Amino acid sequence: MIIEFIELRVYLLILIVSSVITGILALYVWLKRTSINTPSLFGLLMAISLWSFGATLEILANTIEVKSFFNFIVYTGIVSIPVFLFVFTIEFTQNFKRYKKYINRTLWIIPLTSLLFLATNRFHGLFYEVSGLSPRLWGDLYFVEYGVWWWVHTAYSYTLILSSIFLLVRMVFLCSPIQRGVIKMLLLSALIPLVTNMVYIFGVRPMGFVDITPVGFMFTGVIFFWAIYKKNFFRVKPIALNTLFDSLPEGIIVVNLKEEIVDINVSAALLLRLTGSNPLGQRVKDVIPYFFDFSNSKAFNKIHFINYGNFYLEIEHSVIAGEKGGVLGYMVRIKDVTQRTMEGKKLKAATQRLELASHAAGLDAWENDLITGTRVGGVKVYLELGYTKEEIPDSMYGIYQLIHPDDLSDVIKTLEEHFEGESTVYSKDFRIRDKKGEYQWVANYARVVERDSAGKPLRLVGITQNINQRKLVEDRIRRQNEDLIRVNAEKDKFFSIIAHDLKGPFQGFIGLTELMSGSIDEMDKDELQSIIRTLNITAKNLYELLDNLLNWAVVKRGHKKFDPQKLHLALLFDDVREIVDHMADQKGILLTSSIPTGLNVLADKESLRTIFRNLVSNAIKFTPSGGSVTLKAYANDKGYVVVSVADTGIGMPDQIKKNLFSISTKVSRPGTNNEPSTGLGLILCKELVEKHGGTIWVESHEGQGSTIYFTVPAAN
């Protein structure tokens, strides 16, 4: 009796220790669930703890009702352990995806049915045919006789446990030597509860009732926990590694030394159309449509291409070496390169078309390394410029030396703006020096195609095209357009003068003559003199206008005789002064000349007289009575004589100054005594001055008078 009592206490202590240890481990697994997702291990440990805990309380209970309740607790753990053990094993042995749908649907049907039959056993006796209490010296023992469903439950549980053992045995032969030791420990831990439970079922029971199966499962749980958390095995080998293995876009096949397939990922199975069969254990040469001799070490780590039906595959073989340098097996990498191959063919065809089009369009491709400054390509344009291949610059700096100085700063600025991302494409036309030292126009189009992590440009790719002929044509068209605009403006000006400026004076002239012819007998002498003076002024204005029109027309047609000769400038103005003195005297204007007597020019006499007459008469016209007009001249250091005609008149606003010598804009206005003005005289002066190679300009401020300058070549 004392020995049985001691044995009972030892057994209870073992059950309590088993319950506490597995419960603590289960709690630890639960707290670490975010770092390692192993719910099956948590369930396994909790089920073992529940079995041990329930068995302890069942023995200590005093009534059959309480013992039946804790017996139900015990079987909650018993029916759950095989399921969690099987789930854990298939996760561990990389078979979870294969059996996942069956696990979710059917694995818990029999365990849950067993618990239902146990809870309702008094109505049908399917789980226990007989149950009751057996008196012992230390208390009552709960005894049962098993029913039909209990044997169904037991057979199902053994099936799951044996399946788990089978998967672990299989993995021992498929894994690497590094993994094999840990897997053998797991296999041993799975066998321990199987043996202890079989011993119990066949009647070998200490004290006639003791079941040490929960203690055996405790060792299973502890060893599984050790494999996961101490060896870090479940974290990488094989679950995380298997997830990575199956998620790789490239196909991977692992081959043993017998050249048999021991593992294959999803991508490889899809690429080789093996989704309907299991290639594990088959020789690799029977699966891959390409024979590879693994004994030929020279062929390893080389890429081979095969045409697999309508697909192109890239295959590479490599050795799997052990930690001590030995060969453990081989790995075959398979990649679908169909799209890349087809795109390569299309790219090749497109490249050929682009090269043909570039050649036809005169485009010259190049590439600049912006770190080293080196340049590749861009030969064709420079050969056309007369340079030899050896003379063609091989850097951006060398290209800069050939760019026209007036264009260089703008080229660099535009390029830097592109580097800063202110434009998607760099585009610039500029002039570049050819072998003869002359400049020709080229067009550059480029784009940055590579930048570093900080956005700094690394590589510039572009094309250059010789556009010199195009630029010459554009320049010729531009000049022709400018000539057309100018000719049209001159034509409009000419017709405007004829229609208005010439017609107006004639109408006044006709009106006065009609007045005289109708009432001359009634007019006194003073009236006649007034009309005659008006007629005289009108006639002079008409003559001046006609003279300017004729001179201008002759100049524009290129028919005016141009005979430059040495002329004494002061004497030439004295001839003109006889014409303009009368105009100055009539308005009371002082006309003076400070032209040096020894100053000679090289000019056409009639043209220079016309210039003097128009400029002086124009100054008198816009100077009020009592003012003055002054002529000066001097020789500059550029071989020209500068002549100025200054007045103290009404001056000019900026708008008139801007368009004073332009025929396209009307700037004429009446003089201070309402003298008529067409503006044609100044335009004629500009034509004649430029005919001499000189220039003409004006300085004036409104209300402060004006000074017109012009230059003609000096006689020396």
Secondary structure, DSSP 8 states (H G I E B T S, - for coil): -HHHHHHHHHHHHHHHHHHHHHHHHHHHHHHTTTTS--HHHHHHHHHHHHHHHHHHHHHH--SHHHHHHHHHHHHHHHHHHHHHHHHHHHHHTT-HHHHHHHHHHHTTHHHHHHHHHHHTHHHH-SSEEEEEEEEETTEEEEEEEE-HHHHHHHHHHHHHHHHHHHHHHHHHHHS-HHHHHHHHHHHHHHHHHHHHHHHHHTT--GGGT---HHHHHHHHHHHHHIIIIIS-HHHHTTHHHHHHHHH-SSEEEEE-TTSBEEEE-HHHHHHTT-TTS--TTSBHHHHSSS---TT-GGGTT-EEEEEETTEEEEEEEEEEE-TTS-EEEEEEEEEE-HHHHHHHHHHHHHHHHHHHHHHHHTEEEEEEETTT-BEEE--HHHHHTT--GGGS--BHHHHHTTB-HHHHHHHHHHHHHHHTTS-SSEEEEEEEE-TTS-EEEEEEEEEEEEE-TT--EEEEEEEEEE-HHHHHHHHHHHHHHHHHHHHHHHHHHHHHIIIIITHHHHHHHHHHHHHHHHHGGG--HHHHHHHHHHHHHHHHHHHHHHHHHHHHHHHHHT-S---EEEEEHHHHHHHHHHHHHHHHHHHT-EEEE---TT-EEEEEHHHHHHHHHHHHHHHHHTS-TT-EEEEEEEE-TTSEEEEEEEE-S----HHHHHTTT-TTS------TT-----SHHHHHHHHHHHHTT--EEEEE-TTS-EEEEEEEEB--
